[in-house]
């Protein structure tokens, strides 16, 4: 049975009513903040899983947060869900004159440039092209957005080699700071290096946040495989030297590179033997 938006809004009103759910009635805009962030990440996780059913469910949970906040605002008398839809509708039409008007756009880059021009005409009291980038974004995402905003007005590198040279320059400055032993400068220079790496990924039309998340997942997968293989040999990480752990790690990497299926069932045959000793 398909349900429409009106039914969903009615359920939210009932949950927040005098005879509704005590927990839902207790919530405020501030108390809902962590749930909104959590649901956004759960949508991303569902997208990565490739499970369409789970993706649909998590999008519903994210929609709940929007409906929930709109209901609280409606109770305040400031706006309601219809106002949210109206503002979105008007913005989509206004910012796409190449679709809903007489203007034309040759490619996505031209669309982005016009988007910024339209936003500037809309006002909102912004004094900088960087205004509007949420300060609560994860740092890598925020760096990407700040750099993208600057790029749209022409403040950007012209070729990838120049960006790579900047990364190498920042790495050299980290090395110099480490030699000096100044913790404050080390902190600043590592931050500059990270910012430069974000620039490199952005210039390649990649997102540093996604790249790092992928690398963290890859590290975690391989590390767990190392743990399983050591456990199969009745060993623990604490029992092994770094060289021994590195040997197992290298085997896991080789098997991944060769496209071999993950062998983490704990069988003793999976355990690397070094100096005639299983570990």
N, C-alpha and C positions, 0 to 999 in steps of 0.2 A: 504494500500500500504506500503510495507516494504522499508525502506531506508537503504542504506549501509553507512559505515564509510566514504567513499570517498565523498559522498554527504554532510555529516555533516561537514567535513573539508572544503569543498568548500563554504558552507554557512558562516562558520566562517571567511574565507578569504574575502568574499564579505562584511560582516559586518564591517570588519576592513579596507576595501579599501577606496580610496579617495572619492568614491561616495556612501559609505556605511552609517552606522548609526553613527551620531555624538557622541552619548554616548559611544558606543563600541569603537570607534576610540580614545576616550579620556582616556580610562582605561590603567592602568599600572600594573605591577606585585604587587606593593605596594597597589594600590587602590583595587585590587581584594582579598587581604588577608581576610578581614572580611567576604566576600561572601563565600569563601572556607570553613571557619569555620562554618558559618551559614548553608550551604548546608549539611555538615556532620551531624549536629545535626538534620536537617530536615529528613534526611534518617533514623536516629535512631528513630525519632518520628513516621515515617511512618511504620517502622518495628513493633513498639509497637502497632500500631493501628490495625494490622492484615489485612489491606486493601491492597491487592496485586497490584491493579491498581495504588494506590497512591505510593506504594513502587517503582514501575517501573518508575513513573513520577519523583520521587525525585532522583532516581539513574541517570536519564537523566540529571537533573539539576546539579548533582555532576560531571557527565561526561563533561558537558559544561565547568565547571571551568578548567578541565584538558585540554580540547581542546583550550580554550581561552588562557591559559598560554603558551601552546605549540606554538600557532600562534604568540604570542608576541615574543617568543624566535626565531621563524623562521624569523621574520622581522629583528631581531638583527643579524641574521646569525650565531647563536650559536648552535641551534639544532631545529628539527621539530618533529611532532607527530610520524613519522616513527622511529625516534631515541628513543623515549619513549618506543614504542612497542618492538623495538629490544633489548633494555636494559632489559626490563621485561622478554622477552622470554629467553634471555641468562641466566638471574639470576635464573629463575624457573628451567631450565634444570641443571644448575651448582649446585644448592643447593639441588637437589633431585637425587643424584647418586643412591639411593636405588630404584628409579623408572626408570630413564633413563640410568643407568649404571649397573655395576655388583655388587655393594654393596647391603647389606641387612639391614633392620631395623626391630627389633622385635616389637617395640611399639612407641607411640608418644613421650615418654620421650627420647628414643634413637635418634629419629629424631631431637628433639630440641638440644640435645647435639652435634650432628654432624653439625647441622645448625650453631651453634656458632663456631665450629672448622673451617668450611668452610669460614665463615665471617672473622675469624682471619687470615686465609691464604690469603684472598683477600686484606688485608692491609687497605688502606684508611687512614693510619696515626693514627689509634686509639691506644692510650696507655692504655686504661682501658676497661674492659668488660662493663662498664657503658656508655662509649662513644656511641653516636648515639641515646640515649633516648632524644626525643625532649623536650627542656626546656619550650616550650609553652603549653605542655599538661596540662589539668586541674590537680590540685595537687594530687587528689586521684589516677588518672590514672598514673601520673608520679611516685608516690610512688610504685604502683603495678609493673610498668615496671622495676624500679630500683631494687626492691626486687627480681623480677623474674630473672633478669640478674645475680644477685649475687647467686641466688639459682642454676643456671645452672652450676656454677663452684664449687658447694658443700657448699657454705656459706649460710646455712639455718638451721632452726630448724629440729628436728627429729620427734617430735610428737606434736599433737595439744595442749596437756596439758601444754607444755613448753611455747607455744605462748600465751596461756591464762594467764599463770602466769606472763608473761611479761606485758600484758595488765593491770593486777591487780597491778603490781609494778608501772607502769606509772600512774595509777589512784591514788595510794597512794602518789606519788610525786606531783600530782596536788593538792591534799588535803593539803599537807605540805606547798606548795607554797602559797595557799590561806590563810592558818593560819598565814604565815609570812607577808602577805600583800604586797609582792613584785610583781609589775605588770610585770616586765621584766621576772622574773622566771615563773610566771603564764603563760605568753605567750609561753615560751619555753616548759614548761611541758605539756600544752595542745597540742602543736604541736607533742611532742613525743608520747602522748597518741593516737592521730589520726594515727600516723605512725604505732604504734603497732596494732591498730584495723585493718588497711589495711593489715598488715601481717597476722592477724588471718583470715580475709576473704579470702586472697590469698591462705593460707594454706588449706582452705576448698574448694579450686578451685572455688571461687566466686570472683566477681569483686566489690570492695568497691564502685566504681563510680555508678554502676548499682544498688547496694543495697541501697545506699543513695538516688538515684533518685526515686526508688520505694517508699521509706519511705516518701520522700517529697511529692510525688503524693498522698500517702495515707493520710498524714496529711492534705493536701489541700482539698481532697475530703471530709473528715470528718468535717473540719472547715466550708466548704461551706454548708454542711448539717446542721450544728449548726445555721449558719446565716439564712438559709431558715426557720427553725423551729421557731426561735425567731421572725422572721418577720411575720410569720403566727399568732403569738400571739400579734402582734403590739408592739413588743419589739425590741430594738437594742442592740448591744453588749455593748454600753456605758451605757445602763440602767440596766445592769445585774451585779451582784456580780460574783466573780470568782467561788464561790461554785455553783451558778446557771448555769453558762456556763459549769462547769465540769459535772453537772448532765445531761445536754443535750448531752454533748460529750460522757458520759458513755453509754447513751441509744443508740447512733449511733453505738458505738463500739459493744454493745451487739447484735444489729440487724445484723451487719456485720458478727460477729462470728457465729450467728445462721443461716447465709445464707439467711436472709430475703431480699427481694428486696428493693432497695433504695426508701425511702418514702420522697421525697423532693418536693412534689407538692404544699406544703404550706398549706395543710389542717390542721385545728385546732386540729384534733384528733392526729396528730403526735407530738404535743407539750407536753413536760414533765410537770407534775403538781407537785409542791413542796409546802408544807404547805398551801394547798388549793389555791395556786395562780399559774395561768398559766404563763409560761415565755418561 
